[in-house]
């Protein structure tokens, strides 16, 4: 989350951490084509303008890589259904970000003006809703009722995760477990559904699907914890966006809650909503002198290892190698961005 005044732009943050291969390189443009078609499929041009602009701003597309690699590892090929699944998950993610921007009163994301900044809060709700609905509709029409059901379930989990976060805003006594539960629902669920759909589009059995789901969920949690760490321990120059935004917004994250001293917790309890820039800068400087970074990276290293161990027993292939490599590659990328 970010302050109203701060920019959320990031030049495809983390993209260099994503391994690729020829089959993926050929499939990813097809995913982009489907995202664009779905995002601009409204009968109302103004909805297409805003939905299309948000999705065209890009992003890591890490979820697409997971889905395409997962389907390729299981079935040996990337089917049309897998491409559609990747587009649906990316569109769902984008729609949830439109809602996030509205709640944060953010003005930019990835260098593009947000819907709420240009058109107002009410229309932003509607554009986000359109994107979420279109993702589930495409899954129903082009993949299966199961795929549509899983996407709809994920939307519910995203909402629940956001509600848990809102309930704990500016709560200096929020527990790390509460923060972790919000992460599991907000980010873990989206990675998990991507891996479930990858297996589903490859006609995988239940055991393989369950293993893929476990891999995706663990990877998603690790991904978000690293993102939260960078907001505390990186710099605007290295990330391409301001840092310290979570604390400004009252979102006290898993890495922060595990690192706070009693005095720092008291500061947030007393000054949280009115924390000055100087106080925030001082707090971040203090945190960077502790074991915050080392402890969080160690925790994420464990999550990455658990994710790789959770992968199903599949024949060795380049695609399976990418799945094994992704958690560690993203961990290394994030560590390289720490000040």
Secondary structure as UniProt FT lines:
FT   TURN            13..14
FT   HELIX           15..17
FT   HELIX           22..39
FT   HELIX           45..56
FT   HELIX           62..75
FT   HELIX           80..104
FT   STRAND          108..109
FT   TURN            110..111
FT   STRAND          112..113
FT   HELIX           115..119
FT   HELIX           121..142
FT   HELIX           145..167
FT   TURN            168..170
FT   TURN            172..173
FT   HELIX           176..183
FT   HELIX           184..188
FT   HELIX           189..201
FT   TURN            202..203
FT   HELIX           206..233
FT   HELIX           236..239
FT   HELIX           245..248
FT   TURN            249..250
FT   HELIX           254..259
FT   HELIX           262..271
FT   HELIX           272..274
FT   HELIX           277..288
FT   TURN            289..291
FT   HELIX           292..310
FT   HELIX           318..336
//
